[in-house]
């Protein structure tokens, strides 16, 4: 049976690397959703998040809930495209789609007698307009590790990273390095993800199977 995947992304973000498959228009995060569709198996199904620049300002929680519940309810995995321009700097996070999409992916949702559990969630980092991931991922070759600049993220994403209850750590050059799967929302850069989509979705689902090991945040702040 095919996988049901909800994709959360900033529709109009053009601060991404141009894709060879996109002609005559500027590449946006939305075009990477099309690329993902091509990488998935034939019987997989994508539920897309934000599909325009519709403002959330003035929406009630019940309106947001009705818009997202149906899309997210039938999915079991959420992929969040982290992109350089994903956040609107002068707009409250409560008035942006991605935080709400992540929040509802984390919740246990009910519809009638059917219950949908917390989704597996995977953060896929898109390259910026220069083909770089350094706006979010910094490689530390001396320690064989990487630094994730989580302060860049929406708060709900940040709160679900490095949130394992009993972390495994080591010290290197005065820094604490986390090992194993220290975050409920695992991070992978696009260049690795596109070469083995199933591997990274399976990692996220493996973490989901042990969600009791993590302090989860399900609230938009």
N, C-alpha and C positions, 0 to 999 in steps of 0.2 A: 504494500500500500504506500502511496506517495506521501511525502512530507508536506505538512501545512505550515508555511512560514510567513510571519508578519514582518514587514520591512519598514523600519522607521528611519526617516531621512529628511534633510532640508531640501525641499523640492527645487528651489531656485538658486542654490548655492553654486556659483560658477568658479569658486576658488579651488578648483580641482584640476588634475592633469587632463589634458585633452585626450580623448579616446580616438584611435584610428578609425573606428566604425562610425563616428559622428561627422557628418558632412554639412557644410554651409551654415551651421549654427554653433554657438558656443556650448561646449560640454558643461553639463551641470550634474549634480549628484543624482538627479533623476535618470540620466543616461546609464549610470552605473547599476541602477535597478534592472534596466534592460539587459546589461551584461550578465548580471546574476541569473536572470531568467534563462539565458542561453547556457549557463554553466550547470544548471540543475537538471535532474533527470526528468524525463518526459511526463511522468505522472505526478511530479511535485507541483504544488500550487502556492502561489505568492498572493498574500493580501497586502496591498500597498497602504502606507500611512498617508501623511499629508500629500495631497495631489494638486494643491494650488496655494496661493498666499492668503487664504481665508484667515481673517483675524479672529482670535479667541476673545478679544476684549469685549466685555459685557456679557459673555456667555455664562450661563449658570452651570454648575457642576452636573446637573441632570442632563443638560443639552450635550455637554462633552461626553458624558457617559453613554448616551444613546448613539452618538456618532462612532464611538470607539468599541463599544461592547461587542457588537455584531462582528466587526472585522477581526477582533482579537480572540473572541471566544472559541472559534473553531481551530485556531492555530496552536501549536505546541512549542514552537521555537520563534523567538524574535531576534532579528538581526538589526542592529543599530549601525547605520553608516555614520561614523565620526568624520566630519569634514571641517576644514579650516573656517568656513563661514557658516557653520551650523547654528550658531547662536546670534540672535538679534540683540546687540549690546545694550540698547536702551529700552528694551521691552522686558517686563517681568517674566520670570520663568513660568509663572502660572498662566501667562498669556501666550505661550508657545506650545506647539503641538508635541514635539519630541518628548518633553518630560511627562506629559499625560499618557502618551503611547507606551512609554517605559513603565509608568506606574500601573497601568491596566494590564500590562504583560506580567507584572509581578503579583497581581492580586489573584485570589481564588474567586472566579466569577460563576454566578449561577443563572441559569435560564430554565424556568420551570423546574422539572425534576432533575435536570442535567447540571453537573458541576464541571467546570474547567479549571484545572490546577495552575499553579505558577509556571509560566513558560521558562524554558531554557532561554538564556539571553547571551548573545555574542556581539561584541563590539568589533566592527570591521573598519579599520582606519584607512580612509581614502588618501591618495597622494595629493599634495597641493598643486597649484598651478605650475610649480617648478619641478614637479615629480618627486618632492621630498616629503618625508614623514616626520621631520624634526620638529614641526610645530607641536607634536604630541608625543612622539617616541624618540628618546635619546639613547643611543647604543653605548654601553660602557664595556668596551672590549677588554680592558684590564681586569675587570671582575667577571667577565662572561655573563653580563646581565644587561638589562635595559631599564631606563627610567621612564615611567608614564607620567606625563604632566597633567595629573588629574584635576588640578585647579582650573584647567581650561574647560572642563566639562560642565554640563548641567549638574546640579547638586545631586539629583537622584541617581545619576550614573556614578558620580564620585562616591556616593555613600554605599554603593553596591560593589565597590572595588576595594581590595585589601581588607575584606570584612570577614575572613575566615575566623572562627572562634579560637582555634588553636594553631596559630601560624608556625610554619617551619622557616627559620631564618638563619642567616650566617652573616658574618661581618667581613667587609672588604674595604680597605682604604678609609676606614672611619664611617662607612655607610652600612646600614642594615639592608641586607638583600633577602627578599622573600623568595622561597622556592615552592615547588609543587603548585597546586592550584589555589592561590591565596585569595582570589577574587571570585565572587559569584558570577560577575560579568567578565568573562575572559576576553582578552584583547588580541587581535591578530591584524597585521597590516595586509592591505589588499593584494600585494604582489605574492604573498604566501598563500592567502586564502584562495585566490582564483586557481592556483595550481592543485589544490586538494580541498575542495569545498566540503566533501563528506567528512574528512578527518576533523575539521574544526567544528562542524555542527555536532559531530559525535562527542567532541570534548565538552561542548556546552551542555549537551544532554547528560553526559556523565556527571558533571557538576550538579545539574538539576536533580539527579537521582540521590544526591547527598545534601540537599538543600538545608537539612537540619544542622549542618556543620557551619552555617553562615548566619550572620546577623543581617537580615534582609530589611531594606527600606522600601516601602511601597507607597510613599507619600510625596506629592509635589510640594516643594517648599518655596 
